């Protein structure tokens, strides 16, 4: 066991971890931050996306020790300072971008990374960016609509 120290959601934290402890396990079990979900254990689904030093990372794909000294942001750190929903979270709520909610933390974290990099993405860019996130409930339409709304844009509806 080794002591791991990092900044999570703006707070310095330390906990013991084995060398084989995945970051997602460290966050969930070591720190009690259960908003980050484990969906597949193979880095296929994206439910475990967090930000490490500003980059979206599937937290089941790196060890906690690799995040030593890093700035980590989880879904728990996405809310506004007063505890209200962030614009991205509010857009997911307003545009029905969630159903069962299992993929939602990873989707929100991926959306935040996209919008930080590309503030006004096209619908095609949003869809491309979400390729590493699986949702079994929504069909993605409302998720894309929510991300477009969070960027201050409306999604264009194709004429039938």
Secondary structure, DSSP 8 states (H G I E B T S, - for coil): -EEEEEEETTEEEEEEE-TT-BHHHIIIIIS--TTS--S-SSS-S-TTEEEETTEEEETTSSBGGGGTT-EEE-GGG-S-TTS---HHHHHHHHTT--SS-TTHHHHHHHHHHHHHH-TT--HHHHHHHGGG---SSS-SHHHHHHHHHHTT--------
